[in-house]
Structures are given as C-alpha cells and as structure tokens.
Amino acid sequence: MDRDDTLCRLKSIEGHVRGVARMVENDAYCIDLLRQIQAIQAALNKVSTKVLDDHIHSCLITVVRGENQGERERVLKEIMEVYEMATKV
C-alpha cells in the first residue's frame, strides 16, 4: 500500500469534513450539505477501494500461493466480512 498517498487522501477528506462542519455551524443550505457529504463519501470509497486492491495484490496473493489452507480460509473470510459490512451501509 502506498502509505503516503493514502494518508494524504485521508487528510484531505478530514479537511473536507471540517469544512462541512463549518457549513452546518453557518446554517448552510441542506442540498449544499448533502452534495458535500456525497463528495466525502465518494472520496472515502476511493480510499477503501485502493486499500482493498492493495490487500488483494499483496496479502491475498501471498496467502493463496502459500501452503497454509487455514490461513487462506481466514483471509478469504476477512474479505467476505468486509464485503458484507459494505453492503449493509
């Protein structure tokens, strides 16, 4: 995982969230708030997708190629749990 890129994206999102909080404090128009919240959600989704992609191309591939079946099942179970949590949102 490109740690620096991920941290940069998260810090940008953090700043965006603070901006939305200021909008709420200033009684911004609801639709403007919703648009900004959707932009934050999209940015978080991009970070999440990148982290998952990195996980698949590193950790998962290593485990799948390995000999430890229990470890393979554990990692696949983790991915399924993450997917199930994502679909509940």
C-alpha positions as CSV (number, residue, x, y, z in Angstrom):
1,M,0.0,0.0,0.0
2,D,1.2,3.5,-0.8
3,R,1.1,4.8,2.8
4,D,1.9,8.4,1.9
5,D,-0.8,8.6,-0.8
6,T,-3.4,7.0,1.5
7,L,-2.5,9.4,4.3
8,C,-2.7,12.4,2.0
9,R,-6.1,11.4,0.8
10,L,-7.4,10.8,4.3
11,K,-6.1,14.2,5.5
12,S,-7.8,15.8,2.6
13,I,-11.0,14.1,3.5
14,E,-10.5,15.2,7.1
15,G,-10.3,18.8,6.0
16,H,-13.4,18.4,3.8
17,V,-15.3,17.0,6.8
18,R,-14.2,20.1,8.9
19,G,-15.5,22.3,6.1
20,V,-18.8,20.6,6.2
21,A,-19.0,21.0,9.9
22,R,-18.4,24.8,9.4
23,M,-21.2,24.8,6.9
24,V,-23.5,23.2,9.5
25,E,-22.5,25.8,12.0
26,N,-23.3,28.5,9.5
27,D,-26.7,27.1,8.6
28,A,-25.7,26.2,5.0
29,Y,-28.4,25.2,2.6
30,C,-29.3,21.5,3.1
31,I,-28.8,20.5,-0.5
32,D,-25.3,22.0,-0.5
33,L,-24.5,20.0,2.7
34,L,-25.8,16.8,1.0
35,R,-23.6,17.4,-2.0
36,Q,-20.5,17.9,0.1
37,I,-21.3,14.8,2.2
38,Q,-21.7,12.8,-1.0
39,A,-18.3,14.1,-2.2
40,I,-16.8,12.9,1.1
41,Q,-18.4,9.5,0.8
42,A,-17.1,9.1,-2.7
43,A,-13.6,10.1,-1.6
44,L,-13.7,7.5,1.2
45,N,-15.0,4.9,-1.2
46,K,-11.9,5.6,-3.4
47,V,-9.6,5.1,-0.5
48,S,-11.4,2.0,0.6
49,T,-11.2,0.5,-2.9
50,K,-7.5,1.3,-3.1
51,V,-6.7,-0.3,0.2
52,L,-8.7,-3.4,-0.8
53,D,-7.0,-3.6,-4.1
54,D,-3.6,-3.3,-2.4
55,H,-4.6,-6.1,0.0
56,I,-5.7,-8.4,-2.8
57,H,-2.5,-7.8,-4.7
58,S,-0.2,-8.4,-1.7
59,C,-1.6,-10.2,1.3
60,L,-4.2,-12.3,-0.5
61,I,-2.0,-13.4,-3.3
62,T,0.8,-14.4,-0.9
63,V,-1.7,-16.5,1.2
64,V,-3.3,-18.1,-1.9
65,R,0.1,-19.2,-3.2
66,G,1.1,-20.5,0.2
67,E,0.7,-23.9,1.7
68,N,-1.4,-23.0,4.8
69,Q,-5.0,-23.8,4.0
70,G,-6.2,-22.4,7.3
71,E,-4.6,-19.1,6.6
72,R,-6.2,-19.0,3.1
73,E,-9.6,-19.6,4.6
74,R,-9.0,-16.9,7.3
75,V,-8.0,-14.2,4.7
76,L,-10.9,-15.1,2.4
77,K,-13.3,-14.9,5.4
78,E,-12.0,-11.5,6.2
79,I,-12.7,-10.3,2.7
80,M,-16.2,-11.7,2.8
81,E,-16.8,-9.9,6.2
82,V,-15.6,-6.6,4.7
83,Y,-17.9,-7.1,1.7
84,E,-20.9,-7.9,3.9
85,M,-20.3,-4.8,6.0
86,A,-20.0,-2.7,2.9
87,T,-23.4,-4.0,1.6
88,K,-25.1,-3.1,4.9
89,V,-24.4,0.6,4.5
